[in-house]
Amino acid sequence: MQGQQRFLIWAALAVAIGMPIALAATSEQLAWRGPVYILAGFAGIIALGLVLVQPLLIGGVLPGLSAYRSRRIHQWIGGALAFAIVIHVAGLWFTSPPDMIDALTFSSPTPFSPFGVIAMWAIFAVALLAALRRRLGLRLRTWRFIHIPLAIVIVACSVVHCLLIERTMETVSKAALCVLVVVATVKVMVDLWRRRALRGESIAQQ
């Protein structure tokens, strides 16, 4: 891949993640929010951006990275994603404990809350299993069997959670980021399925 193409891919990814953050920083609603609430909100936006990067790494879409390096970065970003969610939830808890209790117990009247909570627990589950994978002796096939459905839950619930919230994020950039997250995830899932199917056919023909 030529250097110009590599630059364009990385630049497009930077814009896709950076633009929603930059536009959210100019929101008039920030004037009415405290610093902890703002930190929690931006942690959520960053987390969604990290969700976009994860399938791109596994799918080998990002240029200049070997397969090994992509997997290692994928693991580190998974940890960063879990950390961002901790900041997001802790900040919202600090600003309004009753609202967070309602959200965590699935009794909140806001429609976006249950999707965020489900995505949160799925992210924590993946992070915990990844940390304990060697101790648990999980084989690659077993790990994929667990990880892929959880990844789908994370993407679906995170996108719905984000789209239903009408607060700091600018509407068009938010929708664009959500679409990119879904498209990237679906593309990588399809590509991985095709590779495994082709690998199975080649083995069967031998």
C-alpha positions in Angstrom: 0.0 0.0 0.0 1.3 3.4 -1.0 2.2 6.0 1.6 -0.5 8.3 0.5 -3.2 5.7 0.9 -1.9 4.8 4.3 -2.1 8.5 5.3 -5.6 8.8 4.0 -6.8 5.8 6.0 -5.3 7.0 9.2 -6.5 10.5 8.6 -10.0 9.3 8.0 -10.0 7.3 11.2 -8.7 10.4 13.1 -11.4 12.5 11.7 -14.1 9.9 12.4 -13.1 9.8 16.1 -11.8 13.4 16.5 -14.7 15.3 14.9 -17.4 14.1 17.3 -15.2 14.9 20.2 -14.3 18.4 18.8 -17.9 19.3 18.1 -19.0 18.0 21.5 -16.4 20.3 23.0 -18.2 23.3 21.4 -21.6 22.4 22.8 -23.5 25.1 24.6 -24.8 22.5 27.1 -21.3 22.3 28.6 -21.8 25.7 30.2 -24.5 24.1 32.5 -22.4 21.0 33.5 -19.8 20.5 36.1 -16.3 19.3 35.3 -16.9 15.7 36.6 -20.0 15.4 34.4 -18.1 16.7 31.4 -15.3 14.3 32.0 -17.7 11.4 32.3 -19.5 12.4 29.0 -16.3 12.7 27.0 -15.1 9.4 28.4 -18.2 7.9 26.9 -17.5 9.5 23.5 -13.9 8.3 23.5 -15.1 4.8 24.4 -17.3 4.8 21.3 -14.3 5.8 19.2 -12.3 3.0 20.7 -15.1 0.6 19.7 -14.6 1.7 16.1 -10.9 0.9 16.2 -11.2 -2.6 17.6 -12.7 -4.3 14.6 -10.4 -2.4 12.2 -7.4 -3.9 14.1 -8.7 -7.4 14.0 -9.6 -7.2 10.4 -6.2 -5.9 9.4 -7.7 -2.8 7.9 -5.2 -0.3 9.4 -2.1 -0.1 7.3 1.5 -0.3 8.6 0.6 -2.8 11.4 1.5 -6.5 11.3 -1.0 -9.1 12.4 0.8 -9.6 15.7 1.0 -5.9 16.4 -2.6 -5.4 15.6 -3.6 -8.1 18.0 -1.5 -6.6 20.8 -2.9 -3.1 20.2 -6.3 -4.6 20.1 -5.7 -6.0 23.6 -4.4 -2.7 25.0 -7.3 -0.7 23.5 -9.6 -3.3 25.1 -8.2 -2.3 28.4 -8.4 1.4 27.6 -12.0 0.9 26.6 -12.9 -0.7 29.9 -11.0 2.1 31.8 -13.0 4.7 29.8 -16.2 3.1 30.8 -15.2 3.1 34.4 -14.5 6.8 34.2 -17.8 7.3 32.4 -19.9 5.4 35.0 -18.0 6.7 38.0 -18.4 10.3 36.9 -22.1 9.9 36.3 -22.4 8.2 39.7 -20.6 11.0 41.4 -22.9 13.6 39.8 -26.2 11.7 40.3 -26.1 8.5 42.4 -29.9 8.0 42.2 -29.9 8.1 38.4 -27.1 5.6 38.2 -28.8 3.2 40.7 -31.9 3.4 38.5 -29.8 2.7 35.4 -27.9 -0.2 36.9 -31.1 -1.8 38.2 -32.8 -1.3 34.9 -35.5 0.9 36.4 -34.5 4.1 34.8 -37.3 5.9 32.8 -34.7 7.0 30.1 -34.8 4.6 27.1 -31.0 4.8 26.6 -30.0 3.6 30.0 -30.5 -0.2 29.7 -28.5 -0.3 26.4 -25.6 1.5 28.1 -25.6 -0.9 31.1 -25.7 -4.0 28.9 -22.8 -2.7 26.8 -20.9 -1.9 30.0 -21.3 -5.4 31.5 -20.3 -6.9 28.1 -17.2 -4.8 28.0 -16.2 -5.8 31.5 -16.9 -9.4 30.8 -14.6 -9.4 27.7 -11.9 -7.5 29.6 -12.1 -10.0 32.6 -12.0 -13.0 30.4 -9.1 -11.6 28.3 -7.1 -11.1 31.5 -7.9 -14.6 32.8 -7.8 -16.4 29.5 -4.5 -18.2 30.1 -5.4 -19.1 33.7 -8.7 -20.5 32.5 -7.0 -22.4 29.7 -9.4 -21.0 27.0 -8.5 -22.2 23.6 -8.6 -19.9 20.6 -11.8 -21.4 19.3 -13.5 -21.2 22.7 -12.3 -17.6 23.1 -13.8 -16.6 19.8 -17.0 -18.4 20.6 -17.4 -16.2 23.7 -15.8 -13.0 22.4 -17.6 -12.6 19.1 -21.2 -12.6 20.5 -20.1 -10.3 23.3 -18.5 -7.9 20.8 -21.7 -7.9 18.8 -23.6 -7.0 22.0 -21.1 -4.2 22.8 -21.4 -2.7 19.3 -25.2 -2.9 19.1 -26.0 -1.6 22.6 -23.3 1.1 22.5 -24.6 2.5 19.2 -28.3 2.4 20.4 -27.2 4.0 23.7 -25.4 6.8 21.9 -28.1 7.5 19.3 -30.9 7.7 21.9 -29.0 10.3 24.0 -29.7 13.9 23.0 -27.1 15.9 24.9 -23.6 17.1 24.2 -22.7 15.3 21.0 -23.5 16.9 17.7 -26.2 14.9 15.8 -24.6 14.4 12.4 -21.1 13.5 13.6 -22.6 11.2 16.2 -24.7 9.4 13.7 -21.8 9.1 11.3 -19.5 7.6 14.0 -22.2 5.1 14.9 -22.7 4.1 11.3 -19.0 3.6 10.9 -18.9 1.4 14.0 -21.6 -0.9 12.7 -20.2 -1.0 9.2 -16.7 -1.8 10.4 -17.9 -4.5 12.7 -20.2 -6.2 10.1 -17.4 -6.0 7.4 -14.8 -7.6 9.7 -17.3 -10.3 10.9 -18.1 -11.2 7.3 -14.5 -11.2 6.2 -13.5 -13.5 9.2 -16.4 -15.9 8.3 -15.3 -16.0 4.7 -11.7 -16.8 5.7 -12.7 -19.6 7.9 -15.0 -21.0 5.3 -12.3 -20.9 2.7 -9.8 -22.5 5.2 -12.3 -25.2 5.9 -12.8 -25.9 2.2 -9.1 -26.1 1.6 -8.6 -28.6 4.5 -11.5 -30.7 3.2 -10.0 -30.9 -0.2 -6.7 -32.1 1.0 
